[in-house]
């Protein structure tokens, strides 16, 4: 199963952070409008990411809920009929929460940098250091720490859980 080392942090000044990220990454990014539907799942998390009418990804992942850089294991299945799959998964498992966001994705070496505007939550930044086969997690943590320092991400800004958890806490 592929894995990465990741952190999530609140972004108080998204424009300032975007400038720093563009400097590190060379400036180009892809922008996505994503709707992530989470389903009941006994182990890990299962979400259907709708990217458009004819594009989606079913993503299963596991990771600890801690603020520091953590290893995440994931599998992704890409499909062209996400609404049909949503109906099936909703009937079989039940939905728990939906996360809607605008995401800008930049690449800096082997790291995906996400700048997210999350409906109902605010602005965030994520680092995903995609581990190469055989690469030690400690090396990924060192890369994440170096990028955090370059981008001015403070320990106090780190978030320990998923957007879905933050939304459920607000709704609960």
PyMOL CGO cylinders between C-alpha atoms (Angstrom):
from pymol import cmd
from pymol.cgo import CYLINDER

trace = [
    CYLINDER, 0.00, 0.00, 0.00, 1.46, 3.42, -0.91, 0.3, 1, 1, 1, 1, 1, 1,
    CYLINDER, 1.46, 3.42, -0.91, 2.25, 5.78, 1.95, 0.3, 1, 1, 1, 1, 1, 1,
    CYLINDER, 2.25, 5.78, 1.95, 3.23, 9.32, 2.68, 0.3, 1, 1, 1, 1, 1, 1,
    CYLINDER, 3.23, 9.32, 2.68, 4.26, 11.49, 5.59, 0.3, 1, 1, 1, 1, 1, 1,
    CYLINDER, 4.26, 11.49, 5.59, 1.80, 14.29, 6.16, 0.3, 1, 1, 1, 1, 1, 1,
    CYLINDER, 1.80, 14.29, 6.16, 0.91, 17.28, 8.25, 0.3, 1, 1, 1, 1, 1, 1,
    CYLINDER, 0.91, 17.28, 8.25, -2.12, 19.57, 8.25, 0.3, 1, 1, 1, 1, 1, 1,
    CYLINDER, -2.12, 19.57, 8.25, -1.99, 23.13, 9.56, 0.3, 1, 1, 1, 1, 1, 1,
    CYLINDER, -1.99, 23.13, 9.56, -4.30, 26.11, 9.83, 0.3, 1, 1, 1, 1, 1, 1,
    CYLINDER, -4.30, 26.11, 9.83, -3.34, 28.90, 7.43, 0.3, 1, 1, 1, 1, 1, 1,
    CYLINDER, -3.34, 28.90, 7.43, -4.09, 32.32, 8.88, 0.3, 1, 1, 1, 1, 1, 1,
    CYLINDER, -4.09, 32.32, 8.88, -2.83, 34.22, 5.82, 0.3, 1, 1, 1, 1, 1, 1,
    CYLINDER, -2.83, 34.22, 5.82, -3.43, 32.14, 2.71, 0.3, 1, 1, 1, 1, 1, 1,
    CYLINDER, -3.43, 32.14, 2.71, -2.11, 34.80, 0.29, 0.3, 1, 1, 1, 1, 1, 1,
    CYLINDER, -2.11, 34.80, 0.29, 1.20, 35.07, 2.15, 0.3, 1, 1, 1, 1, 1, 1,
    CYLINDER, 1.20, 35.07, 2.15, 1.50, 31.28, 2.37, 0.3, 1, 1, 1, 1, 1, 1,
    CYLINDER, 1.50, 31.28, 2.37, 0.66, 30.92, -1.35, 0.3, 1, 1, 1, 1, 1, 1,
    CYLINDER, 0.66, 30.92, -1.35, 3.53, 33.26, -2.24, 0.3, 1, 1, 1, 1, 1, 1,
    CYLINDER, 3.53, 33.26, -2.24, 5.96, 31.19, -0.15, 0.3, 1, 1, 1, 1, 1, 1,
    CYLINDER, 5.96, 31.19, -0.15, 4.69, 27.91, -1.65, 0.3, 1, 1, 1, 1, 1, 1,
    CYLINDER, 4.69, 27.91, -1.65, 4.95, 29.27, -5.19, 0.3, 1, 1, 1, 1, 1, 1,
    CYLINDER, 4.95, 29.27, -5.19, 8.53, 30.31, -4.50, 0.3, 1, 1, 1, 1, 1, 1,
    CYLINDER, 8.53, 30.31, -4.50, 9.40, 26.76, -3.34, 0.3, 1, 1, 1, 1, 1, 1,
    CYLINDER, 9.40, 26.76, -3.34, 7.51, 24.94, -6.08, 0.3, 1, 1, 1, 1, 1, 1,
    CYLINDER, 7.51, 24.94, -6.08, 8.24, 27.08, -9.10, 0.3, 1, 1, 1, 1, 1, 1,
    CYLINDER, 8.24, 27.08, -9.10, 4.74, 28.56, -9.07, 0.3, 1, 1, 1, 1, 1, 1,
    CYLINDER, 4.74, 28.56, -9.07, 2.57, 26.19, -11.06, 0.3, 1, 1, 1, 1, 1, 1,
    CYLINDER, 2.57, 26.19, -11.06, -0.39, 24.49, -9.45, 0.3, 1, 1, 1, 1, 1, 1,
    CYLINDER, -0.39, 24.49, -9.45, -3.57, 22.63, -10.23, 0.3, 1, 1, 1, 1, 1, 1,
    CYLINDER, -3.57, 22.63, -10.23, -6.85, 23.82, -8.73, 0.3, 1, 1, 1, 1, 1, 1,
    CYLINDER, -6.85, 23.82, -8.73, -9.65, 21.41, -7.84, 0.3, 1, 1, 1, 1, 1, 1,
    CYLINDER, -9.65, 21.41, -7.84, -13.12, 21.77, -6.42, 0.3, 1, 1, 1, 1, 1, 1,
    CYLINDER, -13.12, 21.77, -6.42, -13.57, 18.62, -4.36, 0.3, 1, 1, 1, 1, 1, 1,
    CYLINDER, -13.57, 18.62, -4.36, -16.45, 17.06, -2.53, 0.3, 1, 1, 1, 1, 1, 1,
    CYLINDER, -16.45, 17.06, -2.53, -15.36, 14.30, -0.16, 0.3, 1, 1, 1, 1, 1, 1,
    CYLINDER, -15.36, 14.30, -0.16, -18.15, 12.05, 1.14, 0.3, 1, 1, 1, 1, 1, 1,
    CYLINDER, -18.15, 12.05, 1.14, -17.10, 9.95, 4.14, 0.3, 1, 1, 1, 1, 1, 1,
    CYLINDER, -17.10, 9.95, 4.14, -18.70, 6.60, 4.89, 0.3, 1, 1, 1, 1, 1, 1,
    CYLINDER, -18.70, 6.60, 4.89, -18.93, 4.49, 8.02, 0.3, 1, 1, 1, 1, 1, 1,
    CYLINDER, -18.93, 4.49, 8.02, -15.79, 2.39, 8.11, 0.3, 1, 1, 1, 1, 1, 1,
    CYLINDER, -15.79, 2.39, 8.11, -14.72, 0.12, 10.99, 0.3, 1, 1, 1, 1, 1, 1,
    CYLINDER, -14.72, 0.12, 10.99, -10.98, 0.54, 10.36, 0.3, 1, 1, 1, 1, 1, 1,
    CYLINDER, -10.98, 0.54, 10.36, -9.44, 3.65, 8.86, 0.3, 1, 1, 1, 1, 1, 1,
    CYLINDER, -9.44, 3.65, 8.86, -11.36, 6.09, 6.68, 0.3, 1, 1, 1, 1, 1, 1,
    CYLINDER, -11.36, 6.09, 6.68, -13.26, 5.59, 3.44, 0.3, 1, 1, 1, 1, 1, 1,
    CYLINDER, -13.26, 5.59, 3.44, -14.17, 8.56, 1.29, 0.3, 1, 1, 1, 1, 1, 1,
    CYLINDER, -14.17, 8.56, 1.29, -15.49, 9.15, -2.17, 0.3, 1, 1, 1, 1, 1, 1,
    CYLINDER, -15.49, 9.15, -2.17, -13.89, 12.22, -3.71, 0.3, 1, 1, 1, 1, 1, 1,
    CYLINDER, -13.89, 12.22, -3.71, -16.06, 13.73, -6.42, 0.3, 1, 1, 1, 1, 1, 1,
    CYLINDER, -16.06, 13.73, -6.42, -13.96, 15.82, -8.80, 0.3, 1, 1, 1, 1, 1, 1,
    CYLINDER, -13.96, 15.82, -8.80, -16.66, 16.36, -11.43, 0.3, 1, 1, 1, 1, 1, 1,
    CYLINDER, -16.66, 16.36, -11.43, -19.68, 14.72, -13.00, 0.3, 1, 1, 1, 1, 1, 1,
    CYLINDER, -19.68, 14.72, -13.00, -17.53, 12.04, -14.64, 0.3, 1, 1, 1, 1, 1, 1,
    CYLINDER, -17.53, 12.04, -14.64, -14.51, 11.90, -12.35, 0.3, 1, 1, 1, 1, 1, 1,
    CYLINDER, -14.51, 11.90, -12.35, -14.04, 10.55, -8.87, 0.3, 1, 1, 1, 1, 1, 1,
    CYLINDER, -14.04, 10.55, -8.87, -11.75, 8.62, -6.56, 0.3, 1, 1, 1, 1, 1, 1,
    CYLINDER, -11.75, 8.62, -6.56, -12.57, 6.11, -3.86, 0.3, 1, 1, 1, 1, 1, 1,
    CYLINDER, -12.57, 6.11, -3.86, -9.89, 6.51, -1.19, 0.3, 1, 1, 1, 1, 1, 1,
    CYLINDER, -9.89, 6.51, -1.19, -9.26, 4.25, 1.78, 0.3, 1, 1, 1, 1, 1, 1,
    CYLINDER, -9.26, 4.25, 1.78, -6.62, 5.42, 4.23, 0.3, 1, 1, 1, 1, 1, 1,
    CYLINDER, -6.62, 5.42, 4.23, -5.28, 4.86, 7.71, 0.3, 1, 1, 1, 1, 1, 1,
    CYLINDER, -5.28, 4.86, 7.71, -3.23, 7.25, 9.80, 0.3, 1, 1, 1, 1, 1, 1,
    CYLINDER, -3.23, 7.25, 9.80, -2.95, 8.22, 13.45, 0.3, 1, 1, 1, 1, 1, 1,
    CYLINDER, -2.95, 8.22, 13.45, -4.75, 11.33, 14.68, 0.3, 1, 1, 1, 1, 1, 1,
    CYLINDER, -4.75, 11.33, 14.68, -1.72, 13.26, 15.90, 0.3, 1, 1, 1, 1, 1, 1,
    CYLINDER, -1.72, 13.26, 15.90, -0.55, 16.78, 15.12, 0.3, 1, 1, 1, 1, 1, 1,
    CYLINDER, -0.55, 16.78, 15.12, 3.05, 15.92, 14.26, 0.3, 1, 1, 1, 1, 1, 1,
    CYLINDER, 3.05, 15.92, 14.26, 4.18, 14.52, 10.91, 0.3, 1, 1, 1, 1, 1, 1,
    CYLINDER, 4.18, 14.52, 10.91, 2.59, 11.09, 10.61, 0.3, 1, 1, 1, 1, 1, 1,
    CYLINDER, 2.59, 11.09, 10.61, 2.63, 8.20, 8.18, 0.3, 1, 1, 1, 1, 1, 1,
    CYLINDER, 2.63, 8.20, 8.18, -0.52, 7.61, 6.17, 0.3, 1, 1, 1, 1, 1, 1,
    CYLINDER, -0.52, 7.61, 6.17, -1.20, 4.44, 4.14, 0.3, 1, 1, 1, 1, 1, 1,
    CYLINDER, -1.20, 4.44, 4.14, -3.72, 4.71, 1.32, 0.3, 1, 1, 1, 1, 1, 1,
    CYLINDER, -3.72, 4.71, 1.32, -5.30, 3.07, -1.72, 0.3, 1, 1, 1, 1, 1, 1,
    CYLINDER, -5.30, 3.07, -1.72, -7.05, 5.00, -4.48, 0.3, 1, 1, 1, 1, 1, 1,
    CYLINDER, -7.05, 5.00, -4.48, -9.49, 3.74, -7.11, 0.3, 1, 1, 1, 1, 1, 1,
    CYLINDER, -9.49, 3.74, -7.11, -10.31, 6.19, -9.90, 0.3, 1, 1, 1, 1, 1, 1,
    CYLINDER, -10.31, 6.19, -9.90, -13.67, 6.04, -11.64, 0.3, 1, 1, 1, 1, 1, 1,
    CYLINDER, -13.67, 6.04, -11.64, -15.92, 7.83, -14.11, 0.3, 1, 1, 1, 1, 1, 1,
    CYLINDER, -15.92, 7.83, -14.11, -19.29, 7.36, -12.34, 0.3, 1, 1, 1, 1, 1, 1,
    CYLINDER, -19.29, 7.36, -12.34, -18.86, 8.73, -8.81, 0.3, 1, 1, 1, 1, 1, 1,
    CYLINDER, -18.86, 8.73, -8.81, -22.57, 9.47, -8.21, 0.3, 1, 1, 1, 1, 1, 1,
    CYLINDER, -22.57, 9.47, -8.21, -23.54, 5.85, -8.94, 0.3, 1, 1, 1, 1, 1, 1,
    CYLINDER, -23.54, 5.85, -8.94, -20.89, 4.60, -6.52, 0.3, 1, 1, 1, 1, 1, 1,
    CYLINDER, -20.89, 4.60, -6.52, -22.09, 7.11, -3.92, 0.3, 1, 1, 1, 1, 1, 1,
    CYLINDER, -22.09, 7.11, -3.92, -25.61, 5.66, -4.08, 0.3, 1, 1, 1, 1, 1, 1,
    CYLINDER, -25.61, 5.66, -4.08, -24.26, 2.15, -3.56, 0.3, 1, 1, 1, 1, 1, 1,
    CYLINDER, -24.26, 2.15, -3.56, -21.91, 3.06, -0.70, 0.3, 1, 1, 1, 1, 1, 1,
    CYLINDER, -21.91, 3.06, -0.70, -24.54, 5.19, 1.02, 0.3, 1, 1, 1, 1, 1, 1,
    CYLINDER, -24.54, 5.19, 1.02, -27.04, 2.31, 0.91, 0.3, 1, 1, 1, 1, 1, 1,
    CYLINDER, -27.04, 2.31, 0.91, -24.47, -0.22, 2.12, 0.3, 1, 1, 1, 1, 1, 1,
    CYLINDER, -24.47, -0.22, 2.12, -22.48, 1.77, 4.68, 0.3, 1, 1, 1, 1, 1, 1,
    CYLINDER, -22.48, 1.77, 4.68, -24.13, 5.11, 5.37, 0.3, 1, 1, 1, 1, 1, 1,
    CYLINDER, -24.13, 5.11, 5.37, -22.59, 8.56, 4.99, 0.3, 1, 1, 1, 1, 1, 1,
    CYLINDER, -22.59, 8.56, 4.99, -21.08, 10.35, 7.97, 0.3, 1, 1, 1, 1, 1, 1,
    CYLINDER, -21.08, 10.35, 7.97, -20.05, 13.79, 6.67, 0.3, 1, 1, 1, 1, 1, 1,
    CYLINDER, -20.05, 13.79, 6.67, -19.32, 15.69, 3.46, 0.3, 1, 1, 1, 1, 1, 1,
    CYLINDER, -19.32, 15.69, 3.46, -16.32, 17.99, 3.08, 0.3, 1, 1, 1, 1, 1, 1,
    CYLINDER, -16.32, 17.99, 3.08, -16.33, 20.58, 0.30, 0.3, 1, 1, 1, 1, 1, 1,
    CYLINDER, -16.33, 20.58, 0.30, -13.15, 22.43, -0.55, 0.3, 1, 1, 1, 1, 1, 1,
    CYLINDER, -13.15, 22.43, -0.55, -11.20, 24.34, -3.12, 0.3, 1, 1, 1, 1, 1, 1,
    CYLINDER, -11.20, 24.34, -3.12, -7.72, 22.84, -3.27, 0.3, 1, 1, 1, 1, 1, 1,
    CYLINDER, -7.72, 22.84, -3.27, -4.60, 24.18, -4.95, 0.3, 1, 1, 1, 1, 1, 1,
    CYLINDER, -4.60, 24.18, -4.95, -1.94, 21.49, -5.37, 0.3, 1, 1, 1, 1, 1, 1,
    CYLINDER, -1.94, 21.49, -5.37, 1.73, 22.37, -5.81, 0.3, 1, 1, 1, 1, 1, 1,
    CYLINDER, 1.73, 22.37, -5.81, 4.71, 20.02, -6.11, 0.3, 1, 1, 1, 1, 1, 1,
    CYLINDER, 4.71, 20.02, -6.11, 8.03, 20.61, -4.37, 0.3, 1, 1, 1, 1, 1, 1,
    CYLINDER, 8.03, 20.61, -4.37, 10.30, 17.64, -5.01, 0.3, 1, 1, 1, 1, 1, 1,
    CYLINDER, 10.30, 17.64, -5.01, 8.47, 14.57, -3.80, 0.3, 1, 1, 1, 1, 1, 1,
    CYLINDER, 8.47, 14.57, -3.80, 6.02, 16.62, -1.71, 0.3, 1, 1, 1, 1, 1, 1,
    CYLINDER, 6.02, 16.62, -1.71, 2.49, 17.61, -2.63, 0.3, 1, 1, 1, 1, 1, 1,
    CYLINDER, 2.49, 17.61, -2.63, 1.58, 20.92, -0.99, 0.3, 1, 1, 1, 1, 1, 1,
    CYLINDER, 1.58, 20.92, -0.99, -2.15, 21.57, -0.68, 0.3, 1, 1, 1, 1, 1, 1,
    CYLINDER, -2.15, 21.57, -0.68, -3.63, 24.99, 0.01, 0.3, 1, 1, 1, 1, 1, 1,
    CYLINDER, -3.63, 24.99, 0.01, -7.24, 24.35, 1.00, 0.3, 1, 1, 1, 1, 1, 1,
    CYLINDER, -7.24, 24.35, 1.00, -10.27, 26.57, 1.47, 0.3, 1, 1, 1, 1, 1, 1,
    CYLINDER, -10.27, 26.57, 1.47, -12.69, 24.30, 3.33, 0.3, 1, 1, 1, 1, 1, 1,
    CYLINDER, -12.69, 24.30, 3.33, -16.38, 25.19, 3.47, 0.3, 1, 1, 1, 1, 1, 1,
    CYLINDER, -16.38, 25.19, 3.47, -17.39, 25.82, 7.06, 0.3, 1, 1, 1, 1, 1, 1,
    CYLINDER, -17.39, 25.82, 7.06, -13.84, 25.54, 8.46, 0.3, 1, 1, 1, 1, 1, 1,
    CYLINDER, -13.84, 25.54, 8.46, -11.53, 28.10, 6.86, 0.3, 1, 1, 1, 1, 1, 1,
    CYLINDER, -11.53, 28.10, 6.86, -8.10, 27.87, 5.26, 0.3, 1, 1, 1, 1, 1, 1,
    CYLINDER, -8.10, 27.87, 5.26, -5.48, 25.16, 5.70, 0.3, 1, 1, 1, 1, 1, 1,
    CYLINDER, -5.48, 25.16, 5.70, -2.23, 23.83, 4.31, 0.3, 1, 1, 1, 1, 1, 1,
    CYLINDER, -2.23, 23.83, 4.31, -1.20, 20.20, 3.98, 0.3, 1, 1, 1, 1, 1, 1,
    CYLINDER, -1.20, 20.20, 3.98, 2.14, 18.63, 3.18, 0.3, 1, 1, 1, 1, 1, 1,
    CYLINDER, 2.14, 18.63, 3.18, 2.20, 15.10, 1.77, 0.3, 1, 1, 1, 1, 1, 1,
    CYLINDER, 2.20, 15.10, 1.77, 5.72, 13.75, 1.36, 0.3, 1, 1, 1, 1, 1, 1,
    CYLINDER, 5.72, 13.75, 1.36, 5.10, 10.82, -0.99, 0.3, 1, 1, 1, 1, 1, 1,
    CYLINDER, 5.10, 10.82, -0.99, 7.45, 8.05, 0.11, 0.3, 1, 1, 1, 1, 1, 1,
    CYLINDER, 7.45, 8.05, 0.11, 9.29, 6.16, -2.60, 0.3, 1, 1, 1, 1, 1, 1,
    CYLINDER, 9.29, 6.16, -2.60, 9.41, 2.34, -2.34, 0.3, 1, 1, 1, 1, 1, 1,
    CYLINDER, 9.41, 2.34, -2.34, 11.91, 1.46, 0.37, 0.3, 1, 1, 1, 1, 1, 1,
    CYLINDER, 11.91, 1.46, 0.37, 12.26, 5.04, 1.61, 0.3, 1, 1, 1, 1, 1, 1,
    CYLINDER, 12.26, 5.04, 1.61, 12.25, 5.26, 5.39, 0.3, 1, 1, 1, 1, 1, 1,
    CYLINDER, 12.25, 5.26, 5.39, 9.48, 7.28, 7.08, 0.3, 1, 1, 1, 1, 1, 1,
    CYLINDER, 9.48, 7.28, 7.08, 12.11, 9.20, 9.05, 0.3, 1, 1, 1, 1, 1, 1,
    CYLINDER, 12.11, 9.20, 9.05, 13.46, 10.66, 5.81, 0.3, 1, 1, 1, 1, 1, 1,
    CYLINDER, 13.46, 10.66, 5.81, 9.95, 11.82, 4.91, 0.3, 1, 1, 1, 1, 1, 1,
    CYLINDER, 9.95, 11.82, 4.91, 9.54, 13.38, 8.36, 0.3, 1, 1, 1, 1, 1, 1,
    CYLINDER, 9.54, 13.38, 8.36, 12.81, 15.28, 7.87, 0.3, 1, 1, 1, 1, 1, 1,
    CYLINDER, 12.81, 15.28, 7.87, 11.60, 16.60, 4.49, 0.3, 1, 1, 1, 1, 1, 1,
    CYLINDER, 11.60, 16.60, 4.49, 8.29, 17.69, 6.07, 0.3, 1, 1, 1, 1, 1, 1,
    CYLINDER, 8.29, 17.69, 6.07, 10.12, 19.44, 8.93, 0.3, 1, 1, 1, 1, 1, 1,
    CYLINDER, 10.12, 19.44, 8.93, 12.37, 21.30, 6.48, 0.3, 1, 1, 1, 1, 1, 1,
    CYLINDER, 12.37, 21.30, 6.48, 9.37, 22.47, 4.42, 0.3, 1, 1, 1, 1, 1, 1,
    CYLINDER, 9.37, 22.47, 4.42, 7.48, 23.50, 7.55, 0.3, 1, 1, 1, 1, 1, 1,
    CYLINDER, 7.48, 23.50, 7.55, 10.43, 25.67, 8.57, 0.3, 1, 1, 1, 1, 1, 1,
    CYLINDER, 10.43, 25.67, 8.57, 10.73, 27.23, 5.10, 0.3, 1, 1, 1, 1, 1, 1,
    CYLINDER, 10.73, 27.23, 5.10, 6.99, 27.99, 5.03, 0.3, 1, 1, 1, 1, 1, 1,
    CYLINDER, 6.99, 27.99, 5.03, 6.83, 29.31, 8.60, 0.3, 1, 1, 1, 1, 1, 1,
    CYLINDER, 6.83, 29.31, 8.60, 4.44, 26.62, 9.83, 0.3, 1, 1, 1, 1, 1, 1,
    CYLINDER, 4.44, 26.62, 9.83, 4.38, 26.65, 13.63, 0.3, 1, 1, 1, 1, 1, 1,
    CYLINDER, 4.38, 26.65, 13.63, 3.66, 23.68, 15.89, 0.3, 1, 1, 1, 1, 1, 1,
    CYLINDER, 3.66, 23.68, 15.89, 0.68, 25.65, 17.26, 0.3, 1, 1, 1, 1, 1, 1,
    CYLINDER, 0.68, 25.65, 17.26, -0.86, 25.71, 13.75, 0.3, 1, 1, 1, 1, 1, 1,
    CYLINDER, -0.86, 25.71, 13.75, -0.84, 21.91, 13.35, 0.3, 1, 1, 1, 1, 1, 1,
    CYLINDER, -0.84, 21.91, 13.35, -4.14, 20.03, 13.23, 0.3, 1, 1, 1, 1, 1, 1,
    CYLINDER, -4.14, 20.03, 13.23, -4.32, 16.45, 14.48, 0.3, 1, 1, 1, 1, 1, 1,
    CYLINDER, -4.32, 16.45, 14.48, -7.42, 15.18, 12.65, 0.3, 1, 1, 1, 1, 1, 1,
    CYLINDER, -7.42, 15.18, 12.65, -9.20, 15.14, 9.29, 0.3, 1, 1, 1, 1, 1, 1,
    CYLINDER, -9.20, 15.14, 9.29, -11.44, 17.91, 7.98, 0.3, 1, 1, 1, 1, 1, 1,
    CYLINDER, -11.44, 17.91, 7.98, -14.30, 15.44, 8.38, 0.3, 1, 1, 1, 1, 1, 1,
    CYLINDER, -14.30, 15.44, 8.38, -13.60, 15.20, 12.12, 0.3, 1, 1, 1, 1, 1, 1,
    CYLINDER, -13.60, 15.20, 12.12, -13.47, 18.99, 12.49, 0.3, 1, 1, 1, 1, 1, 1,
    CYLINDER, -13.47, 18.99, 12.49, -16.82, 19.33, 10.70, 0.3, 1, 1, 1, 1, 1, 1,
    CYLINDER, -16.82, 19.33, 10.70, -18.45, 16.59, 12.77, 0.3, 1, 1, 1, 1, 1, 1,
    CYLINDER, -18.45, 16.59, 12.77, -17.27, 18.31, 15.96, 0.3, 1, 1, 1, 1, 1, 1,
    CYLINDER, -17.27, 18.31, 15.96, -18.86, 21.57, 14.77, 0.3, 1, 1, 1, 1, 1, 1,
    CYLINDER, -18.86, 21.57, 14.77, -22.10, 19.83, 13.84, 0.3, 1, 1, 1, 1, 1, 1,
    CYLINDER, -22.10, 19.83, 13.84, -22.23, 17.75, 17.02, 0.3, 1, 1, 1, 1, 1, 1,
]
cmd.load_cgo(trace, "trace")
